Amino acid sequence: MYKERVELGSRSYEIVIGAGALEQAGALLARQCDRTLVVTNRRVDRLHGGRLYASLDKASVRWKKALLPEGEESKNIASVARVHDILARDGYDRDCVVTGFGGGVTGDIAGFAAATYMRGVKVAQIPTTLLAQVDSSVGGKTGVNHPMGKNLIGSFHQPCMVVADIDALRTLPRAEVLCGVAEIIKYGAIAAEDFFEFLEKSAEKLIDLDTKTVARAVRTSCRIKARVVESDELEGGRRAILNFGHTVGHSIEAVTGYKVFKHGHAVAMGMVVASILSCIKSGLKEKDAERIAGLIKRTGLPAAPPVGLTIKSLLKAMEHDKKVKAGKIRFALLPRLGECEIRDDITLEEITMAIEKSRLQNER
């Protein structure tokens, strides 16, 4: 079992990573509370609930569950209200913990519900998807979508603990595995060229969920994110580098109503566009942009926004993104592979050029 600590003073917490970690969840949660509401969906409940609930029972943690619909389209205020209703109806007080048990959508809803119930109660994250284990469960970003943009309604609310069980990933469909792979590629691109090189050598093993490869990928991704969050918890500066690929990715999701592309797939397309912009604005070598696009294509992830999505509609969605500041669209770009910077001097013409180039490259 591996542990990574996020150091945030009184809000510090541990990330426990490893095969069989779910069996430890009850004992770990018992240090935080004696009562929890487990927020999950029917699929996760059926596949993994037995292990978690047995662990909670063994640790004498009282629990109930709130079952939410699956999918990005359920990531809305109505789902948060549903959790609030159960918490209030069943008399949960400020000493309780809300436990997000599932993927990123579940974790975000649980986190935002916890942040806003009684002005804030603890949240524990038990991610069961690769994407959630390497990204959304760590760092305290919680929130829901709005028709005008992704994650427009939310708050920063750090978890009291994160438990990432590698074994849970074996029930994931391939498309869900690839969502996590996209975010893992992001970490190598923005912060660790040697990790990116490891992914180039081990992409197939990662997708096939080889235990050692996945464990290293999750550990390294969580470590990179932890260090970034420690340096900038509320995204006032450096933390924005974690948005590499997300500006275009979020616009793709918004334009398609969050129903066509999974988050990681949209981010993969966004990373290719951002890599091209990095060559134009930040000095990234073209060969390195090609390495990023090549790795993305090799994994089976999409490498360009579909032609059916007009550039005009994507640009309009970007203008409503929460990363817009003082009317300027901000991009996380790469001066070199393994380093990242934030730029707000990108013109609409340059964005258009990068999207068009990504499409041309994808046709080759």
C-alpha angles and dihedrals in degrees: 000000000000128000129200120185125213106210111212103141111245089002095056118132144171130249110211112201130182150085109299094016090134090072088061095050095091095053091046093048091048087067088061105040147339095232133046140173110219111213110201144125132255096259095052090041091054096044102039109006095096093060094048096045092048088052091050092048091050090053092046093242110151112226146179128180135231112205115209131186116265126246142050091279089068092057095103145109092272091063091049090050089052090058091045090052093055093045092051096040094051095044101246109176135201092279094064128099125222108215120207106209115181138025133339096285092054093044093050093049092046091047095049092045089052092047092054104035110099086348090297139344129182122282127201121198122214103174119197100182127072091236092054093044094054100035131001099044092058126066105032101261108147131169152105137253130262125201087250096054150343119277093355092144116055150083143233109263117159118217120242089225142355124212116190114186111195090200091065090065093070092078093056122112113241092252090059092048089053090053088062092043089058092056091045090054087051092059092053092047096050103036118008124038091182089056090049089053089051089054091050088056097040106034095117093048090049093052090047088053096240102187099230094043094048092045091053092045094050093044094049094044092050091047092052092047093046092055092048093048091048090055095047115011098173098040097250091144131328097034089070089076086078086071093072104142093005100099093066092029094058091047090054090051093047095048091051094046093247089283106097108046129039114234096251092048091052091048090051090058090045092053092056091051091045091050091055090048088050089060091049098044111016107035100251111164113250091231089060092049087052090051090055093048090044094053091047092051092045092058091053095251118138114262104196139031109264116259088239089071107078118226089229092059092047092050091049091052091049090056089060094047116119089237091069109110125189088348093304124120109232122212131191103225136179122240084185137349108288096025131083139190136181119244128186097176097085114129125217087242091057092048089049091050092050094050091049092048092050089054093049092049091049091057093059 
